Amino acid sequence: MGPSGLLLALGLHLAVCSRPHRDYCVLGAGPAGLQMAALLQRAGRDYEVFERESVPGSFFTRYPRHRKLISINKRYTGKANSEFNLRHDWNSLLSDDPHLLFRHYSQAYFPDASDMVHYLGDFAKRLGLHVLYNTNITHVTLDKDPQAWNGHYFILTDQNGQAYRCSVLLVATGLSVPKLVDFPGSEHVEGYESVSVDPKDFVGQNVLILGRGNSAFETAENILGVTNFVHMLSRSRVRLSWATHYVGDVRAINNGLLDTYQLKSLDGLLESDLEYLALVKDSKGKFHITLKFFLEENNSSQSVDSIPLPEDDNDNFAMRVAYDRVIRCLGWKFDFSIFNQSLRLSSGTEFSKKYPLIRASYESKGSRGLFILGTASHSVDYRKSAGGFIHGFRYTVRAVHRLLEHRHHGIDWPSTEYPITQLTSSIIRRVNEASGLYQMFSVLADIILLKENATAFEYLEEFPMQMLAQLESLTGRTARHGLFIINMEYGKNFSGPEKDVFYYDRSVAHIEDAWRSNFLHPVIYYYRHLPTEQDMRFRPAQWPLPRPVAIHHIVEDFLTDWTAPVGHILPLRRFLENCLDTDLRSFYAESCFLFTLTRQKLPPFCQQGYLKMQGLSSTKSLWQHGVESRLLQDYTAMEDSSSRLGDHPSAPGSLTQTLDSNKEEL
């Protein structure tokens, strides 16, 4: 190599080395990006967040256009448990700071979007998160390097040409590109992102809205009172969230047009594939709907008034009226433009044009070390759960962080070990309190790993259940002696097209019919061995997991309060006992003492408590309860015997000690 070649190589080397390096780069300072930043900050990791605007949560400075969020802000639940309250707080991010709860930022049930901007700003400031504002990343590519964590670095370039190098790339940019329509005349269509939000601009007009999601209904709701009529056109039927249990479908707060349509007040909804339509503007500036093939069959260059319209052949064609305005409200898609093709984020299919291609672990299928967070990760649970919304993805982001902590820092997935006697109570506590399990139903599940001989168990919270076959490699935990999976599920026939979710006898109250439960309820799966990749791939249709050795449904509850001793706890305990072939009940010390004389195998409670001199310490009320339930003898009633023998050693306050002494003498 000549001198010039050496200089060039040296220059390239210096350019690479001069790039600022971070272990973790987060694109976007929206809710998902800030949530990941907070977790990285608490773990003491080297990271940077890149935000193109001057404030966090910039999306909410503009959207929704009419400013009312559809994420509920339920400030009162009657409960003091903070984890339970997050079930009904759809806006707060996860942190240890009690001041950073959204309930302190708005009193409205459906808050104003400006309150979200204020909240996210405080979240970043109070936690001291590392955010580079006014930094617009315009290009992302790979730099192969065998020394890198994932075999390559991610090179990010901003609007000023400054390059940054990252070991792991966490993309939290959301869905930011409006979905467009492409048919003749679509240049006359106004977009949701730019149309006026002042109702005065629509007075006395005929309006056609393309779309049937929340943005379409939000737009219609804003102008219903001033227009002649509003027609809404989409390729499929309207889906209502209360019927589908999917928070992304049309919410009741926005569906006033459904009332005016069904109550015959001029407004209406129609279904048609937009690709078959065309829009024609007449000499008066009015818009007419026609069919694309009418234009193709005729000379499209002819005068507007001579272009055939559907009503020429069918005089009661539904959209034969002229429209003053046509508005596009078709939602959003992911911005792939900044990513080099080498990252392979899209396959080109219709679905992958909206969402990046990712695994159930939220890692890109095309580039190891690239994770998609937040709304853009919704492909994992699209139309199934809440992963596209704050109250869902705050938990999927935490799951990704736990995966990264194990992969790059050797920190196992957090778990707590309990004696087997606490198995029932641990499950009952989680299904009644846990927010992540509740909101990310059928996506994140709790895992119980049994120890040898089922004497104890490890409890792992909110693991991506579709990655179950890789649990050991992703968490650092072992599943050698069996496991339980705790999932929240809706009934398979509770919602869907043509189904009435308010049908008579929709609720299930009888324990024996628990498997028929329709509403959200806990389901426990038992496996003797960790399912394999093949098991996961060929699981029964509509099943979230492979067929288990045993399965238990805790019957649905109107209050979502699964604490009924007979209706909820007893059937669960018996299911667990049958799986483990043991007795999970708790006993008084006297019962344990009797079992030592009459049984070859003692219940775990007696093994772990009584035989280790840790029986229940007796109190007067506890002793009295034992007498009344006929579990203990009332020695104090034996006055004559007591007077001759003195104070009986099993009197209140000494029951456990005396039985322990008797055991030792034996």
N, C-alpha and C positions, 0 to 999 in steps of 0.2 A: 504494500500500500504506500502510495506516494505521500508527500507532505500535505497536499491539498486534501487527500482522503482522510488522513489522520486528523486534520483540523475539523473536517466535516463530522467525523465520528465523535470527536471531543465536544463539538458544539451540540450535537444531538444528545450526548450523554448529559451535558450540563443543563440542557433544556428540560430533559426528563427529571433530573434531580432537583431542579429549581421549582418544580411544581409543588404547591402546598399539598401535603399528604394527610389524609384522615383515614382512620380505620373504618369509620362509618360515615357515609354521606346520605343525607335525607333530602329529597327533592320535594319542596312544598312545605309551607308553614301553616297548613290548614289543620283541622282537628286531628287527623291521623298522623301527620308529620310531627305535630307538637306532642302527641301521645308517645310516639316512639322516642322523641328527644327527651322527654321526662324520664322514661325508663332507662335510657342510656346514661343520662345524667346521674340518676340515683345509683347506677352500677359503677360509676366512675370511668366510663369509656371515652375514647377519643372520637369525637363526632363533630359534624357541622350540618346545619340546616340551611338550605339555599331557598330564598324566597324572592320572587321577581318583583313584588310590590313592596311598599314601604311599611306595611302592617301585616300581622298574621291574619289568617282567615279572610283574605282579600275577596274570595268568592262571595262572601256574605255581604260585602259592601255594595254589591250590585244585585245579587239574587237571594231569594226569589224576588222577581220584579215588583211584586205588590207587597213585599216586606214581611208577610206573616209566615212564620215557620210552621211546619206540620208535625214537628217533634214535640211531644207533650212535656210539660213542666209541672209535674204533680208534686206540689210542695208539702202536702199533708197526706199521710197514710195511716196515722194512728199508731205507728210503730217507731221505736227509737233505734232499731237496728239499721246501721248505715248501709250495710250490704243489701238488705231487703229493700231499702228505700231507693237504691239505684235501679231496681227493677222498673221503677216508675218515673225515673229521671232520665230522659232520653237525650240530654244535652251535655251533662257533665263529663269531663275526662277523669281518668284515674290518677289520684295523687294522694299524698299523706296530709295535705293541707286542707282542713275542714272549711277554710274560707273559699276554697276554689270549687264550690258547688254552685251549680247554675241557679239554684233557688235564691241565692243572694243577689242575682243580677236581673231578675224579672219576676213579677207577681202574676204575669199572664199565663194561662194554661197553654196557649199557643203563642210563644213569645215573638217579639219583633226581631228581625234579622240583625238590626244594629246592636241589640243586646248580645248577640253571639259574637260580634266583632269586638265589643268591649270585653267580654269574658275571655276570649282567646288572647287578647292583648295582655290582660292581667295574668293569665296562666303562664305565658312566656316570660313576663317580667318578674313575677313573684318567685318563680323557680329558677330564674337566671339562665334560661336556655340559650344555647349558642346558635344564633340565627344571623345569617348574612342577608340583610334586606337589600332591595334594589339590585339583586343579582339574578339575572335571567339566564338560566342555562339553555343554550341554543343547540348544543350538540353533545351526544354521549356516544363513546365508542370503547372498544376493548384494547388493552395493551397486554399481550401474552407475556407471562413471566412465571417460570416454574417455582420461584421463591414466594410468590403471592399466595395468600390463604386459599384462593380458589383456582390457582393456575393462571390468573390474569388480574390486572387492575382495570378499574373503570376510569376513563379519562373524561372529565366534564369540562366543557368550554363555555364561558359566559359571553355576554354581549360585547364585552371589551376585548375578547380574545384571550383572557386569562384562563389558564388550564388548572384543573384540580385533579388529584389522583386519589382514588378510594379503593379500599380492599373490599368493602361491601356497599352495594348501592340499594337504598330503600326509597322506592318511588311512591310518593303520596301526593300526586298532582291532581287526583280526582278525574272526573269526566268534564272536560272543558270545551270541547269542540261541538258546536250545534250540529245536529243531524239535519241535512238538507234534503230537499225533494228535487227530482230531476224529471220534469215533464214539460212539454211545450207550454210556454206561458209562465213557468215558475219564476221568471225574473220579476213578475209583478207581485210576488208573495212577500209580505213583511215577516220578519223573524221575531220570535219571542224576546230575543236578546236586545231588540232595538225598537220595537213598537211602542207607541205612546201608552203611558199608564194613567193618563188623565181622562176620566170618563167623558168630559166635555167634548173631547175630540171624536166621540162616537155617537153623538146625539142624533137620533132619527136615521141611523144607518142600518143597512143589512150587512151582517158580518158572517163570514164563513171561517171557522177555525179548523185547521188540519191537525189531527192528533186527538188522543183521548186519555192522556195521563193527567197528573196533577197540575202541570204547567198549563195545559189546555183549559182545564176546569177553573183554575185560578184566574186565568185571563177572562174567561166567560163570566165568572162571578163578579168581576170588577165592572162589567159594562151591561149586565142584564137589565138594570133599571133605566137605561137611557137609549138602548137600541130599539129598532123596530122588531128585530128578532136576531137570534144567534143560532146558526146551524153548526154542528160539529161533525166532521167527517174523519173516519179512520178505517183501517183495513180489518179490524176485528172488534168484537164486542167490548163494551166497557167492563172493566173488572173493578169491583168495589172491595176495599180492604177488609170491611167487616164480614164479607162473604168468603174471601180467599185466605184470610189471616196473614196477608203479605202487606207490610207497611208501605211498600212502594206503589201499591195500587191506589185508586182514587179514594181519598179520605172524605169523610162526611162533611168536614168543614168547607170543602170546595164544591160540593155536588148540588148546588142550588139549581143548576140547569136541568138536572134530572126531574126535579119537582115541576118546573115550568113546562117541561116536555110532556110528562105523564099527566099533568093537569090541564093539558090543552091550552097553553098560553103562548102559542106561536113558535117557541124555541123547539129545537129537535136534534136528534142524533141519527146518523146514517153510517152504513158500513160499505166500503168499497176500497179496492186496491188503488192507491194513489198513482201507481205506475201506468194505469190504463187511462188516466184522465188527461185533459188538457184545459188550459185556461185561456179564454179569449177576451180581449178588451175591446168594447165597442166604441163608437165615435163619441159617446157621451161620457166615457171614462168608467163605465160599468163593466163588471166582470161576469162572464158566463162560463158555466161548466159544460164541457163537451167531452167526447171520447177521442183518444189519440188516433184511433184508426180512421175516424172521420177526416182528420187532417191528412193522413197518409193516403187515403183514397182520392182526395181532392187536391187541387193545386194550392199549397199552403200560402202562396204569394198573392192569392186573390183577396179581394176586399173583405174586411172583417164581417160585414153584414151578410156576405154570401156564404160564409162557412157554415156547414150544416151543424145543427144542434140536436141533441137527443129528443127534445120536445117536438121536433119536426115530424118524427115518426110516432112518438108516444106523447100525447098531449097532457098526460098527467104525470110526466117525469118529475120525480121528487124535487130535484134542484133546478127547476125551470125558471126560477126567479133570478134576477140579476143581483149581484153583490157589490157593495161599495168598497169592501175591504176583504182581503183574504190573509189570514195570519197563520204562520207555521209555528206549531208547538209540539215538536217531535222528540224532544229530549236531547241528550248529549252523548258523546262518545269520547274515548280516550285519545289523547294527542300523541300519535306515533311519530310525528314529523322530526322530533329532535333525536331519535334513537337510530343509530347506524344499523343497517340490516344484519350485521354480524351478531347482533344481540338476539335476533330471531324472536321478537315479541309477538308477531302476528303470523298466522298461517294463511291469511287471505280469505278465510271463510267469512260468511256474513256475521256470525256471532263474534268472531275474533276481530272484526272491524270495530266493534264497540268496546270490547274488553281485551286486555293482554292475555296471552296464553300462560297460565300458571298451574302449578300443582296444588293439591289440597293443603300443602304446607305453606302456600303463598309464595313459593319460590318460582321464578321463571322456568319454563320448560326448556328454554333455549340457552340460558346463561346461568351457570351456577353462581350464587352469591348475589343475584339480583332479585329483590323481593318487591312485590306490589302490595301496598297497604291502602286501607280505607275504601272509599267508594269504588275505585278501579279494581279492587280485588273481589268484587261482588260476583264474578263468574263462578266462584266456588259454590255459592249457595243462592244463585239467582232465582228469584221467585219462590224460594224455599224458606229462607230465614232472614235475619236482620243485618247481614254482613256488609250491606251497602250504606249503612246509616250509623251515626255516632254511637247509639246505644248498643250496637252490635260490634262494630269494628274496634271499639276501644279494647275489647277482649281478644279479638283476633290479632291485633297489634301486640298485645302482651304475650300471646302464644308465640308469635314470631320472635319476640325478644328472648323468650326462654329457650327456643331452639338455637338461637345464635349464641347465647351464653354457654350452652353445652358444646356446640360445635367449635367455637373459637377460644373459649376460656376454660373449658373443662368443668363447668359448674352444672351439676345434674339438675334436672327438672325439679322444682321445689316439691317436697312431699313431707307428710307427717306420719310417723309410725304410732299405731295404737295397739293395745291388746285386743284380741278378737272379741272380747266381751263388749267392746264399744262399737262393734260393726253396725248394728241396727241404728243406734243413736247418731252415728256419724252420717249415715245416709239420710236419715230423717232431717237432721239439721241442714244439710246441704240442699235438699230438694225444697225446703221451706224458706231458705234465706238467699241462696246463691243467685246473683244477678246474671253472670256470664252463662251459666247453665240454662237459665230461664230464657234469656233473650236470644242466644245462639243455639236454640234447640235443633237437634239432629245434625249439628255441625261440631260443636265443642261438647265433649263428654267428660265426666269424672271417671277415673280409672282406679280400681282397688286391686292392688297386687298382694296376693296372699303369701305369707311366710310358710316355711316348712311345717307340716302337720297342722296348719291353720291355727297356730297359736297367736299370731299377730298379723297385721296387714299394714301396707303403705297406702296412703291416700294421695293421689295426684289429681289436681284440679284442672279442668278446662283444656283437655288435650284434643287436637284436631282428629276426630274419630276416623276419618277416611285414611289417616296415616297409621292406623292401629298396627298393621303388620310390621312397621318400622319402629315401633315404640321403644324397643331396647336401644337401638342405635341413636335415636333422636333425643332420648331423655337420660341415658346412663343408668336407668333402672332395669331390673331383671324381672321376668314373669315366668318363673320356673314351676310354681306350685298352684297355678290357677289364678283367675282374675274375674272381677265383676266390672261391668260397664254400666254407668248410670247416665241415662239420656232422658231428655224431655221430648215428648212426641205428641202430635195431634193424631186423632183417629184417622184411618185411611179413607173413610167415606164421609168425612165431616164437611168438606168443602169441594167446590168444583163447579163446572158449567151445569146448569139446569138443576142444581141442588139448593134446597131451601134450608139454610142454616138455622132457621127458627122453627123447624118442624116440631110437631108434638112428640114428646118422649125423646127429645134429642139428648137429654142428659142421662148418664148412667149412675145409679146410686147403689146398686147391689154388688157386694164384694165378688160374688161368683161370676158376675158379668164384667169384671174390671177390664178384661182384654178387649171389650167392645167400647171402651171409653172413647168419646169423640173429642172432647176438649183437651187442651194441653195437660199432660199428666206424666209422672215419672215412669220410666220403663227400665228394668234392671236385667241385664244379660249376664249369664254365667258361662265361662269357658274353662275347661281344664288345661288348655294350652293356648298360647297366643296364636290367633288366626294368621295364616300365611297370606302372601300376596295373591296366590291363586284363590284362596278362600274369599278374599275381598273382591276379587274380580268376578267370580262366579256366584256371588250371593244371590238369594232369591229376589225376583223382581219386586221393586218397591220397598225392599228391606234396606235400612240404613247400615246394617251389619250382617255378617254371615250367620247362618242358623246356629244358635247356641245349644249347649247341653240343656239349659233350662232358661226360662224367661218369666218375668213377673211384671205385671202391670199394677201399679197402685191406682186404685179407682179414682177417676176424676173427682174434683171437689169444686163446688160453686165458689168457695172463698179462696181457692188455691191454697188451702191450709191443710196439709197432710199430717195432722197430729192426732187424729181420732184414734184412741187406744184400740178399739175393736175394728173399726173400718179401715184403718191404714197401717198402724204399727204391728198389730198381731199377725195379719197375713204376711207382711214383709218378713217379720222375724221367723215365721215358720218356713217360708221359702228359703231363707238363708240357712236355717238349720238343716233342711232337707239337702241342700247343696253340699254342706260341709259335714253332714252326719254327726252333728253335735248339738248340745243344748246351750243356747245363748241367753238363758234367763239368769237373773240375779237372785241370790238366795240369802236368807238369814244364816248366821253362823251355826245355829242348831241344826238346820237342814243339811249343811255341808258336813257337820259332824256325823249325822245319821248316814249320809251317803258314803262316808269313809268306811262304815261298817257293813254296808249292804250292796255296794256297787264296785265293779272292777274298774270302771272308767268314770271319773268324776267330771261334772260340767266344768268348762273353762273358768267360770267365775270362782268356783271353789278351788281349782288348781292354782289360779293366779292370785287369789285373795286369801281364802281361809287357810290353806296349807302353808302359806308364807306369812301367817300371823297378821293378815291384813283384812280380817273379816269386818263386817259392818259394825262400827262402834255403837253400842246401844245407848239409847236415851229413854226417858220415861215414856214419851209419846210413841217412839218406835216400838218399845216393848209392849205397850198397851195395844198398839195396832196388831202386833204379832199374836197376842192373846185373843183379840176379837176375831181375827181371821183364822183362829185355831191352828196356827203354825207353831205356837208356843203354849206350854202349860202355864196356868196361873198359880205359880208356887205360893204367892202371897195369900191365896185363899186357903191354903193348907195351914191354918193357924196353929193347930195342935202340934203338927209335925214341926212347924217352924219354931215354936216355943221350946220344943225339946232339943232341936238341933242347932238353934241359934239362927242368925241371919243366913238365909239360903244364898249360896254364892251366885245363883242365877237371877238375883234380884236386879232391878234396873241399875244400869251403870257397870255391871260386871259380867254380863252374859258372854261376850266374846272371850274375855280372859279365862273364864272358868272352863268353857268348852275347849279352848286351846290347851289348858292344863290337862283336861281329861284325855285329849288326843295324845299329848306327850306321855302320859302315864301308860296309855295303851301301846 
